Amino acid sequence: MFLCCPLYNTDYGSAYVGNALELLDCLESNSIDLVITSPPFALQREKSYGNVEQEAYVNWLFNFCEKVYRVLAPHGSFVLDLGGAYQSKRPVRSLYNYRILIKLCDELDFRLAEEFFWYNPSKLPSPIEWVNKRKIRTKDAVNTIWWLSKTDNPKANVSNVLVPYSERMKKLLQNPEKFYQPKERPSGHDIGKAFANNNGGAIPSNLLQIPNTESGSRYIQLCKAAKIGAHPARFPQKLPQFFINFLTEPGDTVLDIFAGSNTTGVAAESLQRHWIAFEQNRSYLATSAFRFVDANLNQSQANTLYTQLMSSSQTVALK
């Protein structure tokens, strides 16, 4: 089997409409360097983009992950963003995101390379009943992100995602003798002279603080101008950019099996990685093309492009 005609393509990637369970079968084994995705979460309240009830969620998602394992290269990584949830009508957290992790490692032999936590400071307080009304829980502002791999040593280079040094570290680098002496610390850590070397930045932690604020983006502006509904659950471009920089090299291939508005695709495009996007909702994928078009595209042109993507059986070439 092979992938059929994509809805649209760009210099580096292609976007396909369809069920990822079927489309994954069209990919060659061991062909993808990074799969990064944010599936519909196991929420109690039904969402417009489609989500599965908590009790069935683990088995539902496992079916996709089983096929991801086959297409993932031996050195590749699978990055899975899962938001937390509460149990129905109870101020008690669901364990679904941990159950899927354990099932993937126990039954598919995935390794948990590292767990990440995405802190979204702009997230609204929820659930309203427990946080706003009864005031017995804090705001849920963190998603768990599982970095999974097929081997103990997947491709990764933390030097590609260094963060700026703190002001204290900058002073230390300017005058190491004043602020720092190589010696063994009370904790048992032996801090040597190399600690004062300037490596161009600090090693990031596994807590990623990235606000999810896209209200002023070109994508949202064009959706509003064309009076077309934007995808309601988008993650910020900086999130996939971090993992693409960390876990791949230029020329590698990145796949998102629940592409939504194709934030992963545009992040990969900006970093010169090949990308593949799967999304079963044609309208969501059609509007995702707005992320790749010329900045001067007007409302009329946006409507024309959307209509073409919704009706044509031929691939639309962007850029």
C-alpha positions in Angstrom: 0.0 0.0 0.0 1.0 3.6 -0.5 -0.3 7.0 0.5 -2.9 8.4 -1.9 -3.2 12.0 -3.2 -2.6 14.5 -0.3 -4.9 17.4 0.2 -2.0 19.8 -0.1 1.7 19.8 -0.1 4.5 22.3 0.5 8.3 22.4 -0.1 8.8 19.9 2.8 5.6 18.1 3.5 2.2 16.7 2.6 -1.2 16.7 4.5 -3.6 13.8 4.1 -7.3 13.5 4.9 -8.3 10.2 6.5 -8.3 7.9 9.5 -4.7 7.6 10.8 -5.3 3.9 11.5 -5.7 3.3 7.8 -3.1 5.8 6.6 -0.4 4.4 8.9 -0.7 1.1 7.1 0.5 3.0 3.9 3.8 4.0 5.4 6.9 1.8 5.2 8.3 0.2 8.4 11.1 2.0 10.2 10.6 5.1 7.9 9.7 7.9 10.4 12.3 9.7 12.5 9.8 11.4 14.9 6.1 11.0 15.6 4.8 13.9 17.6 1.1 14.2 18.3 -1.6 15.5 20.6 -4.7 13.2 20.3 -8.1 14.1 21.5 -8.0 13.9 25.3 -10.1 11.5 27.4 -12.4 14.3 28.7 -15.8 13.7 30.2 -17.5 16.4 28.1 -17.8 15.8 24.4 -15.8 18.2 22.2 -16.5 19.4 18.7 -13.2 17.9 17.4 -14.2 14.4 18.7 -13.0 12.7 21.8 -13.3 9.2 23.3 -14.8 8.4 26.7 -12.2 7.7 29.4 -13.1 4.0 29.9 -12.5 3.2 26.3 -9.7 5.7 25.7 -6.6 3.6 26.6 -7.5 0.7 24.2 -8.6 3.2 21.5 -5.3 5.1 21.6 -3.3 1.9 21.9 -4.5 0.8 18.4 -2.8 3.9 16.9 0.4 3.6 18.9 0.8 -0.1 17.9 1.0 1.1 14.3 3.3 4.0 15.2 5.7 1.5 16.6 6.0 -0.2 13.3 6.7 2.9 11.2 9.1 4.5 13.7 12.8 4.2 12.8 15.0 2.3 15.3 16.6 5.6 16.3 13.3 7.5 16.2 11.1 9.0 18.9 7.4 9.1 19.7 6.3 12.2 21.6 2.8 12.0 23.0 1.1 15.0 24.5 -1.8 14.1 26.9 -3.7 16.5 29.0 -5.0 15.4 32.4 -8.7 14.9 33.3 -11.0 14.4 36.3 -13.2 11.4 36.8 -16.9 11.9 36.1 -18.6 14.0 38.7 -15.8 13.5 41.2 -12.9 15.8 42.3 -10.5 12.9 41.6 -8.0 12.7 38.8 -8.2 10.1 36.1 -5.2 7.9 35.6 -5.8 7.3 31.9 -2.6 9.1 30.7 -0.5 6.9 33.1 -2.4 3.8 32.1 -1.6 4.3 28.4 2.1 4.9 29.2 2.4 1.7 31.2 0.5 -0.3 28.5 2.8 1.1 25.7 5.9 0.1 27.6 4.6 -3.3 28.9 3.0 -4.5 25.7 4.8 -2.7 22.8 8.2 -2.6 24.4 8.4 1.2 24.1 11.0 2.8 26.4 10.1 5.9 28.4 13.1 8.0 27.4 11.9 10.9 29.6 8.7 12.4 30.9 8.1 16.1 30.1 5.6 18.5 31.6 4.1 21.3 29.5 3.1 24.2 31.7 0.7 26.6 30.0 0.4 29.7 32.1 -2.4 31.1 30.0 -4.7 28.2 30.5 -8.1 29.1 32.0 -9.2 27.6 35.4 -10.9 24.3 35.1 -12.9 22.3 35.9 -15.3 25.1 36.9 -17.1 23.0 39.5 -14.0 22.1 41.6 -11.8 25.2 40.9 -14.1 28.2 40.5 -17.3 27.2 42.4 -16.3 25.0 45.3 -12.7 26.2 45.3 -11.3 22.9 46.4 -8.8 22.3 43.6 -6.1 24.4 41.9 -6.0 25.3 38.2 -5.0 22.4 36.0 -2.3 24.0 33.8 0.1 21.1 33.1 0.0 18.4 30.4 2.1 15.2 30.6 4.2 14.6 27.5 5.7 11.1 27.2 8.9 10.9 25.1 9.0 7.2 24.0 11.6 5.3 21.9 12.2 1.8 20.5 15.7 1.7 21.9 17.6 3.0 25.0 19.5 5.5 22.9 17.3 7.3 20.4 18.7 10.2 18.3 18.8 13.3 20.6 21.0 16.3 21.0 20.3 18.6 23.9 22.8 21.1 22.5 20.2 22.1 19.9 17.7 23.3 22.6 19.9 25.2 25.0 18.2 28.0 26.9 19.6 31.4 27.9 21.8 31.4 31.0 20.5 32.9 34.2 21.9 36.3 35.3 23.7 34.6 38.1 25.4 32.2 35.6 26.3 35.0 33.3 28.2 36.7 36.2 29.9 33.4 37.0 31.1 33.0 33.4 32.5 36.5 33.4 34.5 36.0 36.6 34.6 32.3 37.7 37.1 32.9 40.5 34.8 35.3 42.2 31.6 33.2 42.2 32.8 29.6 42.0 35.4 27.2 43.3 35.7 23.6 41.9 35.1 21.2 44.8 32.9 18.4 46.0 29.5 19.6 47.2 27.7 18.4 50.3 25.3 16.5 48.0 28.3 14.4 46.8 28.4 16.1 43.4 32.0 16.8 42.3 31.8 20.1 40.4 34.9 20.6 38.3 36.5 23.5 36.4 34.4 22.7 33.3 31.4 24.0 35.1 32.6 27.5 34.3 32.8 26.9 30.5 30.5 28.9 28.3 28.6 26.3 26.3 26.3 28.8 24.6 23.4 28.3 26.9 22.0 26.2 29.8 20.5 22.7 29.5 16.7 22.9 29.6 14.6 21.1 32.2 11.8 18.8 31.4 9.3 21.4 32.5 8.4 23.4 29.4 6.8 26.7 30.1 5.1 27.7 26.8 1.9 29.9 26.8 -0.8 28.7 24.4 -1.9 32.1 23.0 -2.5 32.1 19.3 -5.5 34.5 19.1 -3.5 37.0 17.0 -1.9 34.5 14.6 -2.2 34.7 10.8 -4.1 31.3 10.9 -6.7 32.6 13.3 -7.0 35.9 11.4 -7.7 34.2 8.1 -10.2 31.8 9.7 -12.1 34.7 11.1 -11.9 36.7 7.9 -13.2 33.8 5.9 -15.8 33.0 8.5 -14.5 29.4 8.9 -14.2 27.7 12.3 -10.6 27.3 13.4 -9.6 24.1 15.2 -10.6 24.6 18.9 -7.7 22.7 20.5 -4.3 23.8 19.1 -0.9 23.5 20.8 1.6 26.3 20.4 4.2 26.0 17.6 7.1 26.3 20.1 6.1 22.9 21.6 6.7 20.8 18.5 9.7 23.0 17.6 11.4 22.1 20.8 11.1 18.3 20.2 11.9 18.6 16.5 15.1 20.5 17.2 15.9 18.1 20.1 15.2 14.8 18.4 15.8 15.2 14.7 18.2 16.7 12.1 17.5 18.6 8.9 16.2 16.2 6.3 14.5 13.9 8.8 10.8 13.0 8.6 8.3 14.1 11.2 4.7 12.6 11.4 1.6 13.9 13.2 -1.2 11.4 13.2 -3.8 13.8 14.8 -2.7 16.9 12.9 -5.7 19.2 13.6 -4.5 22.6 12.4 -1.1 21.2 11.5 1.0 23.1 13.9 3.5 20.3 13.8 3.8 20.5 10.0 4.5 24.3 10.0 7.0 23.8 12.8 8.8 21.1 10.8 8.7 23.2 7.6 10.4 26.1 9.4 13.2 23.8 10.5 13.7 22.2 7.1 12.4 18.8 8.2 10.1 16.7 5.9 6.7 16.2 7.4 3.5 14.2 7.0 0.2 15.1 8.5 -2.9 12.9 9.0 -6.3 14.4 9.9 -9.7 12.9 9.4 -11.6 16.2 9.5 -11.2 17.8 6.0 -12.3 21.2 7.1 -9.7 21.4 9.9 -7.0 20.3 7.5 -8.2 22.7 4.8 -7.9 25.7 7.1 -4.5 24.5 8.3 -3.2 25.5 4.8 -3.5 29.1 6.0 -0.4 28.5 8.1 1.7 28.1 4.9 0.3 30.7 2.6 1.7 34.2 1.7 1.3 36.7 4.5 -0.5 39.1 2.1 -3.3 36.6 1.3 -6.6 38.5 1.6 -10.1 37.3 2.7 -11.3 36.6 -0.8 -8.2 34.6 -1.6 -8.5 32.7 1.7 -12.1 31.8 0.8 -11.1 30.7 -2.6 -8.3 28.5 -1.3 -10.6 26.9 1.3 -13.3 26.2 -1.3 -10.7 24.6 -3.6 -9.3 22.4 -0.8 -12.8 21.3 0.3 -14.0 20.4 -3.3 -11.0 19.4 -5.4 -9.8 15.8 -5.8 -6.4 17.1 -6.9 -3.5 18.0 -4.6 -3.1 21.8 -4.0 0.5 22.9 -4.1 1.2 25.7 -1.5 4.2 28.0 -1.9 
